[in-house]
Amino acid sequence: MFQGTSSHVGKSILTTALCRIFYREGLRVAPFKAQNMALNSFVTADGLEMGRAQVAQAEAAVLAPAVEMNPVLLKPTGNATSQVIINGKPVGVMSAAEYHKGYSLKAFDAVKDALKKLSSEFEILVIEGAGSPAEVNLKEHDIVNMKVAKFLGAPVILVADIDRGGALASLVGTLELLDEDERNLVKGLVINKFRGDVKLLMPAIDFLEDKTGKPVLGIIPYIEKLGIDDEDSVSLDDKISDGGEINIAVVRLGKLSNFTDFDSLAGEIDVNLIYAKTIEEIERADLIILPGSKNTSEDLIALKDNNFAETIINQAENGVPIIGICGGFQMLGRKIFDPNNFESSHAELDGLNLLPIETTFTAGKLTKQISVGQIDFEFLGNHIRAENLEGYEIHSGITKNIGEKKIVAVKNILGTYVHGIFDNDDFRRQILNAVRRKKNLPPINSTRNVRAEKQKNYERLAKIVRENLNIDLLKKIIYG
């Protein structure tokens, strides 16, 4: 089990690396994280919702994602509340106090059931913790860190991010704050995201091992352009790309969800992609994207309050292409109705009126994978035709006039509920070429394969981690 001194230290990435390393050694290996708190999620083949990081880890282990790999998912909705999803299905919206002091132990039953099932099917589980195990205000009701390690008797590797500074103090301090039985479960330390000459770090390594009595299993270098899905929006600033001819602005909504929808766009050689936080960034864009949102109504109101909505409408009237995904798609319509206040206290809101659709929020949520044999539509004066389009839907609300092809397009405005739509290589390139033609740039014939690139990225990650992690010592820890 990988636990961290804080969030975003690289637990997910190291878990992904070990999944590929053990898979390459012929072992039946699966990832696991008891509880995610994230707005970046995925839908399995059987229509169940889970955290995106475990999807990447499953891909690294060459497995189909299964909800047992992430049985508890918390999706923040605002005002210290989250939608609670157990075994892939929502069970309600709860405050932090309601969940941690009342429901979390019930959720741990789902965690135990998932672990029992995975343990019966796989030889090794690579387990990811969340945040830090030393948050004393959360420990009593924590079901994702030491409670899991104790339940399984799993050896824990504690990870620190040296790039942000204070790695030695955070490792020592975390160990000091653990109870003795928890500290005994920690069998090694890893320093992650190191830049520079390892030789200069060795005195610090000697100090750490002497101070803590724990071996340092590895010093993992900072890896540029990982190309592997994240679940944590802390990483958004790392996803900015530059050097291209097309400026794409993804509007940085307050409740932005499924930001990995745009990773494949950021990887294109002709794209500059940013997550726009100012009107000026939106005004400079050749393509504006309204992404998914965990609270469409509140994000729509915020767009109006900060004048983003007016700017987007003006840009649309000037011919700038606008694409809405999921919640962003709903915002592009004429009206949003919520008569029973499922999402907010607003029974009716005016949309941006850029697409001829209306959405009504209802009880429940649609979660399913999508496969469309063929689509044809006009966009920016270009005929777009793509085959075997794949993705997934996660949304509340019923939308009129969406059609069977899952895309609504009018002139320079396009909307869809399909997450992952830009991972379809031919579709993505046709959209980008339409924008290029609008800028009087020649189209690009691309043979890029995003899914194949992901597999190469898993191999690259595994190679780097294997070269910098003491795998033999790790195996001794695992097998006792």
CORFENGI-V948182 format. One record per backbone hydrogen bond with DSSP energy under -1.0 kcal/mol. CO is the residue of the C=O (numbers start at 1). NH is the residue of the N-H. E is the energy in kcal/mol with one decimal. If there is no record, write none. Layout:
# CORFENGI-V948182
co & nh & e
CO & NH & E
CO & NH & E
This chain:
# CORFENGI-V948182
co & nh & e
1 & 157 & -3.3
2 & 129 & -2.7
3 & 159 & -2.7
10 & 14 & -2.3
11 & 15 & -2.4
12 & 16 & -2.3
13 & 17 & -2.5
14 & 18 & -2.4
15 & 19 & -2.0
16 & 20 & -1.8
17 & 21 & -2.7
18 & 22 & -2.9
19 & 23 & -1.7
20 & 24 & -2.5
22 & 27 & -2.2
23 & 26 & -1.9
27 & 29 & -1.0
28 & 123 & -1.9
28 & 124 & -2.0
30 & 126 & -2.3
32 & 128 & -2.8
34 & 72 & -1.3
36 & 74 & -3.2
39 & 258 & -1.3
40 & 52 & -2.0
42 & 50 & -2.2
44 & 47 & -2.1
48 & 44 & -3.0
50 & 42 & -2.5
52 & 56 & -1.8
53 & 57 & -2.1
54 & 58 & -2.1
55 & 59 & -2.5
56 & 60 & -2.2
57 & 61 & -1.5
58 & 63 & -2.5
59 & 62 & -1.3
66 & 69 & -2.1
67 & 70 & -1.6
69 & 33 & -2.3
71 & 87 & -3.1
72 & 36 & -2.3
73 & 85 & -2.7
74 & 38 & -1.8
75 & 83 & -2.8
80 & 96 & -2.0
81 & 77 & -2.7
81 & 78 & -1.2
82 & 94 & -2.7
83 & 75 & -2.5
84 & 91 & -3.2
85 & 73 & -2.6
86 & 89 & -1.8
88 & 49 & -1.6
89 & 86 & -2.5
92 & 84 & -3.3
94 & 82 & -2.6
95 & 99 & -2.5
96 & 100 & -2.7
97 & 101 & -2.3
98 & 103 & -1.3
99 & 104 & -2.9
103 & 107 & -2.4
104 & 108 & -1.6
106 & 109 & -1.1
107 & 111 & -1.5
108 & 112 & -2.6
109 & 113 & -2.2
110 & 114 & -2.3
111 & 115 & -2.5
112 & 116 & -2.3
113 & 117 & -2.1
114 & 118 & -2.7
115 & 119 & -2.7
116 & 120 & -1.3
118 & 122 & -1.9
124 & 30 & -1.9
126 & 32 & -1.6
127 & 2 & -3.2
134 & 136 & -1.4
135 & 138 & -1.9
135 & 139 & -1.5
138 & 141 & -1.1
139 & 142 & -1.1
145 & 149 & -1.9
146 & 150 & -3.0
147 & 151 & -1.9
148 & 152 & -2.0
149 & 153 & -1.9
149 & 154 & -1.8
156 & 187 & -2.6
156 & 188 & -1.0
157 & 3 & -2.4
158 & 190 & -2.5
159 & 5 & -2.0
160 & 192 & -3.2
166 & 170 & -2.3
167 & 171 & -2.2
168 & 172 & -2.6
169 & 173 & -2.9
170 & 174 & -2.2
171 & 175 & -2.1
172 & 176 & -2.1
173 & 177 & -1.7
179 & 183 & -3.0
180 & 184 & -2.1
185 & 156 & -2.7
188 & 158 & -2.4
189 & 217 & -2.7
190 & 160 & -2.1
191 & 220 & -2.7
192 & 162 & -2.3
194 & 222 & -2.3
197 & 200 & -1.0
198 & 201 & -1.5
201 & 205 & -1.7
202 & 206 & -2.7
203 & 207 & -2.1
204 & 208 & -2.6
205 & 209 & -2.5
206 & 210 & -2.1
207 & 211 & -3.1
208 & 212 & -2.7
209 & 213 & -1.8
215 & 189 & -2.6
217 & 470 & -2.8
218 & 191 & -2.3
220 & 194 & -2.6
232 & 235 & -2.0
233 & 236 & -1.8
235 & 238 & -1.3
236 & 239 & -1.7
246 & 272 & -3.5
247 & 286 & -2.8
247 & 287 & -1.6
248 & 274 & -2.2
249 & 289 & -2.8
250 & 276 & -1.6
251 & 253 & -1.8
253 & 256 & -1.2
255 & 294 & -2.4
258 & 261 & -1.8
259 & 262 & -1.7
260 & 263 & -1.2
262 & 266 & -2.1
263 & 267 & -1.2
265 & 268 & -1.8
268 & 271 & -1.5
270 & 246 & -2.6
272 & 248 & -3.4
273 & 241 & -1.9
274 & 250 & -2.8
276 & 252 & -2.4
278 & 282 & -1.4
279 & 283 & -2.5
280 & 284 & -1.3
282 & 285 & -1.3
287 & 249 & -2.5
288 & 323 & -2.6
289 & 251 & -2.6
290 & 325 & -2.7
292 & 257 & -1.9
295 & 299 & -2.4
296 & 300 & -2.4
297 & 301 & -2.3
298 & 302 & -2.2
299 & 303 & -2.2
300 & 304 & -1.7
301 & 305 & -2.5
302 & 306 & -2.2
303 & 308 & -1.2
303 & 309 & -2.3
304 & 307 & -1.1
307 & 311 & -1.7
308 & 312 & -2.8
309 & 313 & -2.5
310 & 314 & -2.5
311 & 315 & -2.6
312 & 316 & -2.4
313 & 317 & -2.4
314 & 318 & -1.3
315 & 320 & -2.5
316 & 319 & -1.7
321 & 288 & -2.4
322 & 414 & -2.5
323 & 290 & -2.8
324 & 416 & -1.9
325 & 328 & -2.3
326 & 330 & -2.2
327 & 331 & -2.0
328 & 332 & -1.1
330 & 333 & -1.3
331 & 352 & -3.0
332 & 354 & -2.5
332 & 355 & -1.9
333 & 353 & -2.6
334 & 351 & -2.4
335 & 359 & -2.0
336 & 349 & -2.4
337 & 361 & -3.0
338 & 341 & -2.0
347 & 338 & -3.0
349 & 336 & -2.5
355 & 357 & -2.0
357 & 334 & -2.9
358 & 400 & -2.5
359 & 337 & -3.3
360 & 398 & -2.6
366 & 395 & -2.1
368 & 393 & -3.3
370 & 391 & -1.8
372 & 389 & -2.3
373 & 388 & -2.4
375 & 386 & -1.6
377 & 384 & -3.3
379 & 382 & -1.7
382 & 379 & -2.6
384 & 377 & -1.9
386 & 375 & -2.5
389 & 372 & -3.0
391 & 370 & -3.1
392 & 419 & -3.0
393 & 368 & -1.7
395 & 366 & -3.1
398 & 360 & -2.4
408 & 415 & -2.7
410 & 413 & -2.3
411 & 380 & -2.7
412 & 322 & -2.4
413 & 410 & -2.7
414 & 324 & -2.5
415 & 408 & -2.8
416 & 326 & -2.8
419 & 392 & -1.6
420 & 423 & -1.4
421 & 424 & -1.2
424 & 428 & -2.7
425 & 429 & -2.2
426 & 430 & -2.1
427 & 431 & -2.2
428 & 432 & -2.3
429 & 433 & -2.6
430 & 434 & -1.8
431 & 435 & -1.7
432 & 436 & -2.3
433 & 437 & -2.6
434 & 438 & -1.6
435 & 439 & -1.3
436 & 441 & -3.0
437 & 440 & -1.8
449 & 453 & -2.2
450 & 454 & -2.1
451 & 455 & -1.5
452 & 456 & -2.0
453 & 457 & -2.4
454 & 458 & -2.2
455 & 459 & -2.0
456 & 460 & -2.5
457 & 461 & -2.6
458 & 462 & -2.6
459 & 463 & -2.2
460 & 464 & -2.2
461 & 465 & -2.6
462 & 466 & -2.7
463 & 467 & -2.0
465 & 469 & -1.1
468 & 219 & -1.1
469 & 471 & -1.9
470 & 474 & -2.2
471 & 475 & -2.6
472 & 476 & -1.8
473 & 477 & -2.0
474 & 478 & -2.6
475 & 479 & -3.1
